[in-house]
Structure formats: structure tokens, C-alpha cells
Amino acid sequence: MGHVQHDSAYRRAQHFVFHTIEDLEAKAGRIFGFCLMTLIAANVVAEMAETLPRYANDKDAMHYFHLFEAVSIYIFTAEVLLRIWACTEDERFRHPVWGRIKFCFQPLTLLDIAAVIPFYLPKFTTIDGRALRTLRLLKLFHLTKAGIYSKSVQRMGRVLRENKENLFVILFAVLLLLVISSTLVWHAEHEVPGTKFTSIPATLWWAITTMVPVGYGDMVPVTMMGKVWASITAVLGISLFVLPAAVLAGAFSRDWNKDHHSPAGETANQGDNETCPHCGKTLGDGHEIEDAEASG
């Protein structure tokens, strides 16, 4: 009897931990998620603040930074271990051994492990973990998990999936234009004394900054033909980068209209037109309804 009660308490604890950590729609899950995201954001701020000279040269300030880092890593480690322990609540990882091993190889779990391991490396090996400390910022990928429950993020993913063929065609066109413009400008400029257009790969950097358009000015065509091809590249670059924006804008608009302009009343009316009000049979059009009423 005592064993059954212990097992029941164990399962309840697993259930509570699993839904607290994984279910962002539950109240406890939202609170946990908010606290986790806050801690991740604080680590990002701390990582940037450590590079400021006023703190980097202050031993007392660095002591507090390292203390905050240690506390954060211990919290992240506990979170990873709790996820692994409670993952058997998920049907995909039900087996107590192989389910947990499978869970450890999930992308987010691997990122979690990679984020905490550098902190422990110097304690067990001669590897200097300081160069790997920024890996803890991999916890930022948990923000993508929070976005799964956002309707806007779901719509974005749906739109990208539905329009991936069009986007790939546009990407191919951009790459083709980069190669063609780099080749043409190189042929026009490579014989100029002191030119920076020394090769097509080197010219590719110029083509990218021209098409974006950023135009750093570190590489500038000086020949007439070079300027002509550069002008064409700049104009076509702007046009090609407008295309994906137009495709996505139209797709978002259609998806939005599909979600918000399909009144239930219209569906109900369509259903009424397809069903006989007397016998309940499905009918093809309104004339059949009249025939059914007349025969009735």
C-alpha cells in the first residue's frame, strides 16, 4: 500500500513539473516561462555589460558578474535535469530509459546542455571554459518555444511554409544576379591599375553591399562599363528585394482574411441550402428543395 502511495506521489510530482515547465498555456507554465525568459534576458545584459571597460577592469564588479553567472548556470542546470526527469509524461518519451535518452537528443535539450557544460568543464578538465561562456546564450532559443504559442508566430510559420517555393525562386534569382553582376563588373574593372576588383569572389562582396543596398564605398567601379553594370545591379537589387516583401505581404493578408472573414453565419446558411428541411437529406441546390416540398 505504501509503495502504491509513493508511486502515486512520484507520478503527481512528475506531472506537476512537466506541465509547469512545458505547458506555457497553464498559469504555472506562464509564470515559469516568464521567470526563465527574464533570467535569460538578464544573462544577455550581463554578458554585454562585462565588456564595458568600467566593469572589465573592476575586480569587485567582475566578482558579482561571475557570482550571477554561477547562480544562473545552477538554475539552468536544475531546469535541464527536471526536464529530463519529467519528460516521460510525454507520450513520445514514455519509456523511463530510452525515452529520456531520446529526449536528450532533441534540439532544444541539446542547446540547453551545450549552454551549461562550458561552466563545468574547468572543474573536471584542463580545458579553459571562459572562451565557451557565451554558449550559455543558446538559452535564447527558448524564446522560440514561447513563440510557438503565439498566433502571430504560428501565422508567420504557416505563411512561410505555404510560400516556400516562391521564396526559393526569388532567392535563386538574387544569387544569379549576384554572380552575373560580379562577373561583368570584374571583367570591366580587373585591368585597372590598383583596382580592388582582383577576382570574381572579391567582386562578389561589392555586389552584395550594392544590392542590399549598403554601399560601403570600399570598392568603387571607375570604368564606364563598370559604372553601367553597377547602376543596373543597384536598381535590380532593390527590385528583387521588394519581391519577397510583396509575396509575404499578400500571403499574410490572405491568411488574415481567411481567419477573420469567414463568418459562421455564412457556413450555416450554406449548410441549410444543402439539407432538406423536411427529411434532412442532402440536396444539390434550391430547386431540389422546392421539388421535395412539392412532393411532400
C-alpha positions in Angstrom: 0.0 0.0 0.0 2.8 2.3 0.9 4.6 1.6 -2.4 1.4 2.5 -4.3 1.1 5.8 -2.5 4.8 6.5 -3.1 4.4 5.7 -6.8 1.3 7.9 -7.0 3.1 10.8 -5.3 6.1 10.3 -7.7 3.8 10.4 -10.7 2.0 13.5 -9.4 5.3 15.3 -8.9 6.4 14.4 -12.4 3.0 15.6 -13.8 3.3 18.9 -11.9 6.9 19.5 -13.0 6.2 18.6 -16.6 3.2 20.9 -17.0 4.9 23.7 -15.1 8.0 23.6 -17.4 6.5 22.6 -20.7 2.9 23.8 -20.7 3.1 27.6 -21.4 -0.7 27.8 -21.7 -1.2 26.9 -18.0 -0.9 29.6 -15.3 2.1 27.9 -13.6 3.7 27.4 -17.0 3.3 31.0 -17.9 4.9 32.1 -14.6 7.8 29.7 -15.0 8.3 30.8 -18.7 8.3 34.5 -17.7 10.8 33.9 -15.0 13.0 31.8 -17.3 12.9 34.4 -20.1 13.7 37.1 -17.6 16.7 35.2 -16.4 17.9 34.6 -19.9 17.5 38.3 -20.8 19.4 39.3 -17.6 22.3 37.0 -18.7 22.4 38.7 -22.1 22.6 42.1 -20.5 25.3 40.9 -18.1 27.3 39.4 -20.9 27.2 42.7 -22.7 27.9 44.8 -19.6 31.0 42.7 -18.8 32.7 44.1 -21.9 32.4 47.7 -20.7 35.9 49.0 -19.6 34.5 50.4 -16.4 33.4 46.9 -15.3 36.0 44.8 -17.1 38.8 46.5 -15.1 36.9 46.4 -11.8 37.6 43.2 -9.8 34.7 43.8 -7.5 32.2 44.2 -10.4 33.6 41.1 -12.1 33.2 39.2 -8.9 29.5 40.0 -8.9 29.2 39.2 -12.6 30.8 35.7 -12.0 28.5 35.1 -9.0 25.4 35.9 -11.0 26.7 33.7 -13.8 27.2 30.8 -11.4 23.7 31.2 -9.9 22.2 31.3 -13.3 24.0 28.2 -14.5 22.9 26.3 -11.4 19.3 27.3 -12.2 19.7 26.4 -15.8 21.2 23.0 -14.8 18.4 22.3 -12.5 15.9 23.1 -15.2 17.6 20.7 -17.7 17.6 17.9 -15.1 14.0 18.5 -14.3 13.1 18.4 -18.0 14.9 15.1 -18.4 13.3 13.7 -15.3 9.7 14.7 -16.2 9.9 14.1 -19.9 8.3 10.6 -19.5 4.9 12.4 -19.1 5.1 13.0 -22.8 3.9 10.0 -24.9 6.9 10.3 -27.2 9.3 9.7 -24.3 7.3 7.3 -22.2 10.0 4.7 -21.7 11.9 5.5 -18.5 15.3 4.9 -20.1 15.1 5.1 -23.9 12.5 7.9 -23.7 14.9 10.1 -21.7 17.8 9.3 -24.0 15.7 10.3 -27.0 14.6 13.5 -25.2 18.3 14.4 -24.6 18.8 14.4 -28.3 16.0 16.8 -29.0 17.3 20.1 -30.5 16.2 22.3 -27.5 17.6 19.8 -25.0 21.0 19.7 -26.8 21.1 23.5 -26.7 20.3 23.5 -23.0 23.1 21.0 -22.3 25.5 23.0 -24.5 24.6 26.2 -22.6 25.6 24.8 -19.2 28.5 22.4 -20.0 31.2 25.1 -20.5 30.7 26.3 -16.9 31.7 22.8 -15.6 34.5 22.0 -18.0 37.3 23.7 -16.0 36.2 21.8 -12.8 36.8 18.4 -14.4 39.2 19.0 -17.2 42.1 21.3 -18.1 40.0 23.0 -20.8 39.5 26.7 -20.3 35.8 27.2 -20.3 36.0 31.0 -20.5 36.1 31.0 -24.3 32.9 29.0 -24.3 31.0 31.0 -21.8 28.9 32.7 -24.5 27.3 29.3 -25.3 25.0 29.9 -22.4 23.3 32.5 -24.6 22.0 29.4 -26.5 19.2 29.6 -23.9 17.9 32.4 -26.1 16.4 29.6 -28.3 13.8 29.1 -25.6 12.3 32.3 -26.8 11.3 30.4 -30.0 9.4 27.9 -27.8 7.4 30.7 -26.2 6.6 31.9 -29.7 5.0 28.6 -30.6 2.0 29.6 -28.6 1.7 33.0 -30.2 -0.9 33.1 -33.0 1.2 35.7 -34.9 4.2 33.4 -34.8 2.1 30.5 -35.9 0.7 32.6 -38.8 4.3 33.5 -39.8 5.3 29.9 -39.9 2.3 28.9 -41.9 2.8 31.7 -44.4 6.5 30.8 -44.9 5.6 27.1 -45.4 2.9 27.9 -47.9 5.1 30.3 -49.9 8.5 28.5 -49.7 8.5 27.7 -53.4 8.1 31.4 -54.4 10.7 32.4 -51.8 13.2 29.9 -53.2 12.7 31.2 -56.7 13.3 34.8 -55.5 16.4 33.6 -53.6 17.7 31.8 -56.7 17.2 35.0 -58.8 19.1 37.1 -56.2 22.0 34.6 -56.2 22.0 34.5 -60.0 22.1 38.3 -60.2 25.0 38.4 -57.7 27.1 36.1 -59.8 26.3 37.8 -63.1 26.9 41.3 -61.8 30.1 40.2 -60.1 31.4 38.6 -63.3 30.5 41.6 -65.5 32.0 44.2 -63.2 35.1 42.2 -62.7 35.7 42.0 -66.5 35.2 45.7 -66.7 37.5 46.6 -63.7 40.2 44.0 -63.2 42.7 45.6 -65.6 42.5 49.0 -63.9 45.8 49.7 -62.1 45.4 49.4 -58.3 41.9 48.0 -58.6 40.3 46.2 -55.7 38.2 44.1 -58.1 41.0 41.5 -58.2 38.8 38.4 -58.6 35.1 37.5 -59.0 34.8 36.3 -55.4 36.3 39.7 -54.2 33.8 41.4 -56.5 31.0 39.4 -55.0 31.4 41.3 -51.8 30.9 44.6 -53.7 27.8 43.1 -55.4 26.3 42.1 -52.1 26.8 45.6 -50.5 25.4 47.2 -53.6 22.3 45.1 -53.8 21.3 45.3 -50.2 21.8 48.4 -50.6 24.5 49.5 -48.1 27.3 50.6 -50.4 30.3 50.8 -48.0 32.4 52.6 -50.7 35.4 50.4 -50.1 35.2 49.2 -53.7 34.0 51.6 -56.4 33.9 51.0 -60.2 35.8 53.6 -62.2 35.4 52.5 -65.8 32.3 53.5 -67.9 31.1 49.9 -68.3 31.8 49.2 -64.6 29.6 52.1 -63.7 26.8 50.9 -66.1 26.8 47.4 -64.7 26.9 48.8 -61.1 23.9 51.0 -61.8 21.9 48.1 -63.2 22.9 45.9 -60.2 21.7 48.6 -57.8 18.3 49.0 -59.5 17.7 45.3 -59.9 18.8 44.6 -56.4 16.2 47.0 -55.0 13.5 45.4 -57.2 14.4 41.8 -56.2 14.4 42.6 -52.5 10.9 44.2 -52.9 9.6 40.9 -54.4 9.7 38.8 -51.2 8.2 41.6 -49.2 5.3 41.8 -51.7 4.8 38.0 -51.7 4.8 37.8 -47.9 2.6 40.8 -47.5 0.0 39.3 -49.9 0.2 35.9 -48.1 -0.2 37.5 -44.7 -3.2 39.4 -45.9 -4.9 36.3 -47.4 -4.2 34.3 -44.2 -5.6 37.1 -42.1 -8.7 37.4 -44.2 -9.2 33.6 -44.1 -9.1 33.7 -40.2 -11.2 36.8 -39.7 -13.7 37.0 -42.6 -15.3 33.6 -42.6 -18.5 34.3 -40.6 -20.2 31.3 -39.0 -23.5 32.6 -40.4 -22.4 32.1 -44.0 -21.4 28.5 -43.2 -24.7 27.9 -41.5 -26.6 29.3 -44.5 -24.6 27.1 -46.8 -25.5 24.1 -44.7 -29.2 25.0 -44.7 -29.1 25.2 -48.5 -27.6 21.7 -48.8 -30.1 20.0 -46.4 -33.9 19.3 -46.9 -35.8 21.0 -44.0 -38.3 18.1 -44.0 -36.4 14.9 -44.4 -32.9 16.1 -43.6 -31.4 14.6 -46.8 -28.5 16.4 -48.5 -29.7 18.2 -51.7 -27.8 19.6 -54.6 -29.4 23.1 -54.9 -32.5 25.1 -54.0 -34.6 23.6 -56.9 -34.4 20.2 -55.4 -35.6 21.6 -52.1 -38.7 23.0 -53.9 -39.3 19.6 -55.5 -39.1 17.9 -52.2 -41.5 20.4 -50.6 -44.0 19.9 -53.6 -43.8 16.1 -53.3 -44.2 16.3 -49.6 
